[in-house]
Amino acid sequence: MTELVFITGASSGLGQALALAYHHAGYDLALVARRTEEIKAWVAQQKISPNRYRIYSADVSNIDSIVNAAHACMTTQGLPDVVIANAGISVGVDSAIREDLDQLAQTFATNNIGLAATFHPFIDAMRKRQSGKLVGIASVAGIRGMPGHGAYCASKAAVITYCESLRGEMRGSGVQVVTICPGYVRTPMTQGNNYPMPFLMEAEDFATACLRKIEAGSSYSVIPWQMGIVAKILRLLPNALFDKALVGRGRKARGTQL
């Protein structure tokens, strides 16, 4: 029986790259996004057979929207083997500016509440089946806070700790929780960054490595591996040295959201 992967944020960037990697690995696709027309154009471009995918319209920041899409998937295609909560936004904020607090709230609604709401509909069914993988796409940005990037860094730190908590809850159930922390990947989300992006990866290379980590059931992985070393150093770096290292570093542009 063909395995099924459910991917949010499938209209661009990492979501599309992951969808293509899983398609090549023989999976059927459940593709979720707000911008469904872009998914339709992409699957046509990739010449993916209509019997290999379904598209679901959902906004992950709206709990009922993503829950309804998940239930529609289970009704139409069955219970997925892999659920990847990939949808996310990145926006520069300045907490001294009132409207940026709304951007902060939207970031948390998408990157955190949206992730939990993506997993929610599948948990009991996966427990009953005693198998499945719930994959949270976090970021190396969740390791330490970067100037002007408080919303994104905080949200991705929350993804890491939420998935860690959920992993403990799923212990012994047969359901695996996998946390993936991308470094810098060439996508629309990173194209406007005005600061250095070491070990920048192509989205296709990231997706291939990500699939391998998920299939292996790795509980926590940083991709690429070089950024894993950087992440460990950042964790250990004293605040004084960390703050000094960021002097002069460019900030994420305010209001830049993808």
N, C-alpha and C positions, 0 to 999 in steps of 0.2 A: 504493500500500500504506500502511495506517495506521501511523503511528509509535508507538513504545512507550516509556513512561517508567517506571522502577523507583524507588520512593520508600520509604525507611525512615522509621520514626517517623511513620507515616501515621494513627495513631489519634487525634491531636489537634493543636492548635496550627498551627505552620508546615507540618507534613506534610499536614494536611487542606487548608489553604489552597492549597498548591502542587498537590495532587492536583486540586482543583477548577479551578484556572487551566489546568492541562494538559488536563483534560477539555474545557473550553470551547475550547481551542485545537485540538481534534480528535484528541488522543492517546488510545490505549488505556492502561490503568493497571495496573501491578503494584504492589500496596499491601502494605507489610510492617510488622509491628509485633508486639509481645508480646500486646497486647490486641485480638485479632481481632474480638471481639464488638462493640467500639466502632466498628470500621471497618464491619462489617456494618450496624449501625444508621445510620451516617452515609451510606453509599451508598444505602440505602433512602430516607432523608430527602431526599437530593439527586435521587432518581429516576434514578439512573444505570443504564442498561441492563446486564443481566448479561453480555452479550457484549462489553462494553467494559472489563471489569476482572476481575482475579483477586486473591485475598487470600492472603497467605503468612504463616504464623506463624513468627516468629524473634526471638531475643534477640541483638542485635548484639554484646553483650559476650561471647557464646559463639561462638567462631570457627566451629565445625562447624555451629551452628544457622543462621547467616546464609549460610554457603557453601552449605548444602543448600537453603536457600530460593532462592538465586540460580540454582542448577542446576535446581530445579523450575520456575522462571520460564522459563528458556531451553528446557526440554523442552515446557512447556505453551504458552507465548506467543511464543517465539523470543528472539533476542538484542535487548535494548533499544537504543534510539537514545540515550537519556539515562538515566544512573544518578545519583540524588541521594542522597548519604549525609547524611541530615538528622537521624537519630536522635541524641539527646543528652540529658544530664541536667545540671542545675545545682544545686549543693548548697554551702551555706556550711560552711567548715571552720575549725578552730583547731588548728594543728599541735602545740600544747601538750597536746592531749587525745588519748589513745591511740586511741580508737575512730574519731576523725576521719581517721586515717591509712587506715582501711579504706574510708571514703567517698572519699578521694583516689584510692585504687587502683581503686575501682569507676568513678569518673569517667573516669580514663584508659582503663580497659577498654572503656567505652562510647563515649566521644567520640573516642578515637584508634585503639585496636586495632580497634574496631568499624567505624570508617571505612575503614581499610585492608582489613579482611576483606570489607567490602561491595564494594569495587572489585575485589579479587583475582580472583574467578571470571570476570569479564568482560574482563579485560585482553587475554589472548591472542586471544580470539575477535574483539574489536574491532580489534586489530592486523591480524588476518588479513583482516577485512572492510575495513580501512583507513578506518574512520569510527566515530564515537561520541563522547559527551561524558561525562566523569566529573566530577561536581560535588560539592565539599566545602562544607558549610555551616559556616563558622567564626563569628566574631563580632568586633565592635569591641572586645569585652572582651579579645581576644587581643593588643591593641596595647600596653597597659600593665597592670600588676598592680594590682588594687583590694583594699583591706583586707577580710579575711574571705572573699575570693572567689578565693583562690589556686588551688584545684582547677580551677575553671571557666576562669579567665584563662589558666593554664598550659596546660590542655588545648586551648583554642582557639588559643593561640599555636603550639602544636604542629601543629594542623590547617593553619594558614597555611603553615608551613615544610615540612610533609610534602607538601602539594599543590604547592608550588613545586618541590620535588625531583622529584615524579612528573611534573610538566609537562616538566621537562628530559629525563626518561627517555622520554617519549612523543613528543618532538620528531621530526618527519619520518614518524611512523607513521600520521597521519591522525586520531589520537585526541586530542581536546582535553581539557585539565584546567582546570576553572573553579573559582575560589575566590570564594565569596560571604560577605561580612561584614555580617550584619544589625546595625543599631543596636538601639534599643529597639522591640519589636513587642508589641502587646497580645495575649498568649497566657496560658494557665495558668502557664507558667514565670515570667512577669514580674509576675503579679497580686499577689504577696506582697511585692514589693520595697518597702523602706521608705526609699528615697532618690529624688531627682529623676531623671526619665527624659526628657531633652530629645529633641524631635523624635519623640515616640512615634508609631508607625504602627499602623494597623489591619492585621491579618494578610492580608486580601484585597488591600490596596494593595501590601504587601510582595511577595506572590506574583506579582502582575502585573508589577511592576518586575523581579523576579528572573527570571521567564520571558524577558523581553526581553533581559536581560543574557546569559542562557545561550544563547538563540537567536543572539545576535550573536557569541558565542564570546569574550566578554571574559574575559581570563585572571584578572583580579582586580577585584572591585567591592565598594564599600561602599554599602549601601542603608539609609536614604535618602542622597542626595548631601550633605546638610548634615552628616551624621555623618562623611562622607568628609573634609570640611574639619577637623572636630574631631579625627579620627584623625591627620591630618597634623600638626596642632598638638601633639597628645600625643606623637607620635614625636620631635618636635624640642625639647620642653620639658625644660629641665635638671632633674635629679633634685630639687634643692632647691625649685624652684618647683612641681614636680609634687607632692612630698610636702606642701608647705604648702597646696596647693589641696585636698587630701583631708582636711585637719583637720576633724573634726566630721562627716564623711560617714558615713551609716548603713552598717552591715555587712550582708552577706547572712546571713540567719538560719541558724544551724547546723541541720543535719539536714533542711533544706527541699529536697526532691528531687522532680523531676517529669520 
